[in-house]
Amino acid sequence: MRRTAAAFFLLALVGVAAAAPISVGQTLTGQRFEWRRGYNQRWKGTYGQYEATLTAGTTYEIFTSDVVAGSTSDPYLYVMSTAEQILAQDDDSGGNNNARIVFTPSATGTYWVRLRAYSKNRYGFCSLTVREQAPPPPPTEVVIGPGDVLNGQIFEWRTAFASRSDGTYGQYRIDMVANTVYTFETSDSVGGGNDTYLYLLNSTFTVVRYDDDSGAGYHSRLTFQPAADGTYYLRLRAYSQGASGTCRLTCTGSAGVPGNPLEPDLIVWPDRLRDAYISNEGGRKLMRFSNGVPNIGRGPLEVYGVVDAVGNTQAYQVVYNDSGSQTTYLVGTFSFAGHETHNHWHLDDFALYELRSTGGTLVRGDKVSFCLMDVTRYDASLPGSPASSAYTCSNQGISVGWADIYGASLDGQFIDVTGVADGTYQLVSIVDPLGRLRESNKTNNSAQVTVTISGNSVTVQP
């Protein structure tokens, strides 16, 4: 929006510019950001005020981009109420000095977005975007091969799709070798009428084979021998429209030997519990601490998510076998709500934190979720430990010999000790407290340190 010099002078006299409207989903280009010398507070001034109508409970992403420096290339963002109460602010979370705010309003109404320069008496130009933040889609296409056994697989036929072979769920990719006989079979179905349906499609997504009830009961059994090497897609559906259930899916072929499982072995890194401190937040007294979970097993911990018919993201663990095949297990759920600022999924109930009295009585405890990733090398001598990290928050897991570390300042990294009497306690961390994950050893999933709480301080004992 352009203004004349006279208009700028008039606005300077009244102190705050009239808010320019910005709609959700809109990007405004060439927006001026500055912090004028006459204003001691960054959020006051005459430039870069925008009015947005936001809905309660919806998460929005507000960010700058395409910066063109006048005297600076460092913008600063505020989200404020119309009563000029600061609700959120950010300097550089968008990378390259760009500002980025993730904000979920508690009430529907009008909010102000204010765009400023970081340094006083500096200015520049940028694009400003306000949009809803959508969760990143979890992966839904799984690669399978001979010897693979996939447990708890979702089969459904959504009412929105007229054709059974269409849809968005239950798709698997397999790279077939010419003249090899491949067999795909369902079993152990639960729900959905216990009636599965299989389709095999070629690389152009043309159906080349399908089966309804060739397996036991209403289970499907599909056999196919390709004439040439190529990529094919298997789709698993329910027989009846609107039905949904889970089943086991197996693939056999020339190399269809399951082999021995290379399972992970998760432990708690006790040294990572030793940075405990007290933080008073929102009227609560929190004991914050970090947590570390190394994998000392024969194989990686690897998980992925698939959305089910009612919108929940089911979590599956992949266990690799020494034959090169894999077995998957349904091990829980993923959550995005509450982790919007991270913009990634968290595996629910991955850890449990407890504060116990010296006599062993539970004082406080809470389960927390994790985004699983390789953060730091724990033991490079373990067989199969990769030299570099393999897992991130978009490809979740923990490699052999690596550890996932959660810093004390992150969400969920605390026990609420409001009202807890001063004294000596045991701070306990338990990984996979519900025992859902497949591991080679479940007897080493906890560690503890002794802490002494005194007022607003905590001391970790040697």
Buried (B, 14 or more C-beta within 10 A) or exposed (E): EEBEEEEEEEBBEEEBBEBBEBEBEEBBEEBBBBBBEEBEEBBBBBBBBBBBBBEEEEBBBBBBBBBEEEEBBBBBBBBBBEEEEBBBBBBBEBEEBBBBBBBBBEEEEEBBBBBBBBBBEBBBBBBBBBBEBEBEEBEBEBEBBBBBBBBBBBBBBBEEBEEBBBBEBBBBBBEBBEEBEBBBBBBEBEBBBBBBBBBBBBEEEEBEBBBBBEBEEBBBBBBBEBEEEEEBBBBBBBBBBEBBBBBBBBBBBEBBEBBEBBBBBBBBBBEBBBEBBBEEEEEEBBBBBBBBBBBBBBBBBBBBBBBBBEEEBBBBBBBBBEBEBBBBBBBBBBBBEEBBBBBBBBBBBBBBBBBBBEEEEEBBBEBBBBBBBBBEBBEEEBEEBBEEBBBBBEEBBBBBBBBBBBEBEBEBBBBBBEEBEEEEBBBBBBBBBEEBBBBBEEEEBBBBBEBEBEEEEBEBEE
